[in-house]
Amino acid sequence: MSNNMHEIDFPSASYEEWKETAIKSLKGKPFESLFTKTIEGVTIQPLYTQQMLVEKLGDQLEKQVNTIRALNSTKSVQAAQTIYAENTKEFFDKIKDSVNRGNGYITIDSRILEWDEEALTQLANYLIEYPFKLIVHENKILNVFSKIQESDRVKVRGFVLTKEAITLDDFPMVRTFAANTVPYHNDGAHIVQELALALAQAAKYAEKSESFESFANKFFVNFAIDTYFFQEIAKLRAFKVLWKAFATAYNAEAVPVPVLVETSLRSFSKYDIYVNLLRAGNEAFAALIGGADAITVHPYDVLTKPTEQSVRIARNVVLVLKEESFVDDVLDPAGGSYFIETLTAEYVEKAWELFLQIQEAGGIDEFEKSGKLQSAIEEVYKERIRQVETRKHSLIGTNIYANPADLLQTETNPLYKDIKRLAIPFEMLREQYSQVNPKIGILTYGKLKDFKPRADFVEGFFATAGVVPVESGEIESIEEAKNWLQQTDADYVVIAATNDQTKEIVPVLLESRKEGLILDVAGKFPEEETDWLSQGLNGFIFAGQNIVEKLTALLESLKGVQQQ
């Protein structure tokens, strides 16, 4: 046998052969259980093949790939690190430092400072020399452009994000028509909505411009990138396909449009903050592969108060990914992936359909005035919250693998306090439980190997509220279990045992439990539920349950017990 891998041929397997093997390994579960329906209504399959891709796209596949590759705006991605400071001197010192350490775009949120004349004059000097991304919440900062001499204005390169587009005369290299989908993203919008809203904003600006060309030369898009790695890659690729279709609808040629991105904050948590770094790194890498031109990585502690260390790490995320992965040297690195090409096409189809609906409603302004936009995004947000509270979507360190020892950071960065973060219900829950400080126990019945899975689940369940339950240890007789319940100082106890053991001991323990003790069972017992509840059982803890609803209701009961 040859040791040369180049000379070894592996037999290819058909989709049907793979499916047959998968069904066997599912051990009775339906094959359809491997399919995942996303919040956008797209069904993600367990396997994609070349044949499936060709059948779906046909001749459109080559057009899709060519469009994406032709519409790259820049040859290399840049870091666009936000500058944080508490005073003017610190702010300008940090601008210098960030540029010297690899920041490609100085990124400024106008709310960071009070912009007096001196600060505006200083800032003007930097805007002449360095590319920038200016996020405008206070219009006073726009006076900086009047501080720039006419002879220097052709040198100024950057992007201005305002709620309503502005026109800057004599600044040909400054783009001011922003399709900024980040506010919608922060309210909960999904990928299809973001893409459609980007086009709807573009249509608003295009219709008010003298020509499509003059509009396109001032246009750019600003996306937030979430933790859904492959979907976010497809989102950025899909935008370029949609942009070409949009330009074609105006009988114009599609020119490359800069794609600016920032890592999403809606999945950030004030607990286990270093997980935020992992989230941001994942999102930045998706943006890099998807073809972003500039990436802003939010520091892991940005929800409270960014430090020099966290800001440096955030900036270096982009620099390391860019220099070490070599993805930046590849044109459309995701191109040709059966999965991502299919996903890209599905996003294009769904987003274009939604965009047309918005236009038929009178455009984005009318669509927003009607309340339909807010209603649609609110519906998606509620579904996101439901998925997090039931652990259908994991927030590591928050709704799963939570560390009870983590302390909630009480300080809040005012720049990001209004984002509808998914971790907020759990942060509130932990704060409420810390105030009540209830005593919670787990009655572990039987041998360790029997009760451990359920005991571990219950511990993880309560860890999301910052509570560490006290376990009874191995209890192997009903009399011992009754005695432990009588002696424990816990306000609330969960019984963790096998199904058969639970059915055996629960009726006896309900009869002998001491007054005021709240008793729950780990697991689902639909046949016994009504009977046990009528005998005084408080309820059940099980997988798929809404954690926040369960723990909130329990907290109210615990307050009542403590007041007795």
Disulfide bonds with the S-S distance in Angstrom:
none
